[in-house]
Each structure stands twice: as structure tokens, then as C-alpha cells.
Amino acid sequence: MNAKKHFSRLYLYNAWANEMLYSFVKEGAYQNKKIDELFSHITVAQVIWHHRISGQDKPKWGLFDTIPTHLLLELNQKSNKAWQELVLETSKSGFKENISYVDTKGEDQQTRLRDILTHVVNHSTHHRGQIVAWLRAEDIVPPALDYIYFTRA
């Protein structure tokens, strides 16, 4: 599978998993407010990384700001669309190109696009796992979000 198809599929999965979890917990039937913070963190991190790649200014939200749920869902959908478009518009050689950006510590960095693309999906998966664990700790059964369930959907 070429890089474009690979990353397109990963970002479809990422969007699907975020949407599944967001729609599941949007009712807020849980006690742990870290869930809200982590939903925001996942989405804002995706936006920040996309802004770095596309050369846009920093978004108005900080990495650890908690965004109201109704705004978060819309921001997540816009972010998912932007990532899909980025992947589809990237040339075969573009996935190997270095992206220059300033990290959250203010330090200059360079990272290959393909590594950033992989990082963003893995970052989201990691934090979705934390959210699922917190839901289970409250005896709430979350949806199955593993990649294999996406392939079966």
C-alpha cells in the first residue's frame, strides 16, 4: 500500500474513533472531568500539528485548554477533514519531506511528514485509551475503538 492510501486509511480510522467516542460521551454521563480535558487535548493537538505543517499561526486554543463540548465536536470534524485533505494533496515524495516548526517549548524542530502523520494518530489512540479506562472505572461500557472494529464497520 502506498503512503497516500495508508495515511488516508489511518486518518479515516482516527476520525471514526474520535467520532464514536465523542458521540458516546457527549451526554456527559461520567464523573471524571479529565475526560473533557482529554477530549480537548486530542483535538487541539491535531489542530496544532496541522497548523505547523501548513504554516498557519498557532490556533487560539492552548494544548491543555478545555473546550466546550459543542465547539469541540465541530472543531474535531473540521480537523478530521483538514487532515484528510492534507493527505490527499501530498505528493508521493512529500511524505518524506521534513517539516520545520517550533515545538511547545519554543525550540526549532524538523520532522518528516510521515512521522508527524503517524504521531498524530498514535497520540489520539493513546489518549482515547485513557478515556476508555476512565469510563470503565465508572462502570460505563465504552464503544470498541480498536482499528479492527473500524475495518469491520
FENUR-V646611 format. One record per pair of residues at least 4 apart in sequence whose ideal C-beta (glycine too) atoms are under 8 Angstrom apart, sorted by the first residue. I is the first residue (numbers start at 1). J is the second residue. Records with the same first field share a line. If there is no record, write none. Layout:
I = J  J
This chain:
1 = 5  6  9
2 = 6  92
3 = 7  90  92  95  114
4 = 8  87  88  90  92  95
5 = 9
6 = 10
7 = 11  87  90  95  114  117
8 = 12  84  87  88
9 = 13
10 = 14  117  118  121
11 = 15  80  83  84  87  117  121
12 = 16  84  150
13 = 17  121  147  150
14 = 18  80  83  120  121  124  125
15 = 19  80  83  84
16 = 20  150  153
17 = 21  124  125  128  145  150
18 = 22  42  43  76  80  124  128
19 = 23  76  77  80
20 = 24  143  145
21 = 25  39  128  131  132  142  143  145
22 = 26  39  72  73  76
24 = 142  143
25 = 29  30  35  39  131  135  142
26 = 69  73
28 = 36  69
29 = 140
30 = 35  134  135  138  140
31 = 138
32 = 134  137  138
33 = 37
34 = 38  134
35 = 39  131  134  135
36 = 40  66  69
37 = 41  64  66
38 = 42  127  130  131
39 = 43  67  69  72  131
40 = 44  61  64  65  66  67  72
41 = 45  63  64  127
42 = 46  123  124  127  128
43 = 47  67  72  75  76  79
44 = 48  59  61  62  63  64  65  67  75
45 = 49  63  120  123  124
46 = 50  76  79  80  83  120  124
47 = 51  59  61  75  79
48 = 52  58  59  63
49 = 53  116  119  120
50 = 54  56  79  82  83  86
51 = 55  56  57  58  59
52 = 99  101  102  116
53 = 86  99  101  113  116
54 = 86
61 = 65  67
63 = 104
67 = 71  72  75
68 = 72
69 = 73
70 = 74
71 = 75
72 = 76
73 = 77
74 = 78
75 = 79
76 = 80
77 = 81
78 = 82
79 = 83
80 = 84
81 = 85
82 = 86
83 = 87  120
84 = 88
85 = 89
86 = 90
87 = 117
90 = 94  95  113
93 = 97
94 = 113
95 = 112  113  114  117
96 = 112  113  114
97 = 112  113
98 = 110  111  112  113
99 = 110  111  112  113  116
100 = 108  109  110
101 = 108  109  110  111
102 = 106  107  108  109
103 = 107  108  109
111 = 115  116  119
112 = 116
113 = 117
114 = 118
115 = 119
116 = 120
117 = 121
118 = 122
119 = 123
120 = 124
121 = 125
122 = 126
123 = 127
124 = 128
125 = 129
126 = 130
127 = 131
128 = 132  145
129 = 133
130 = 134
131 = 135  142
132 = 136  142  145
133 = 137
134 = 138
135 = 140  141  142
136 = 140  141  142
144 = 149
145 = 149  150
146 = 150
147 = 151
148 = 152
149 = 153
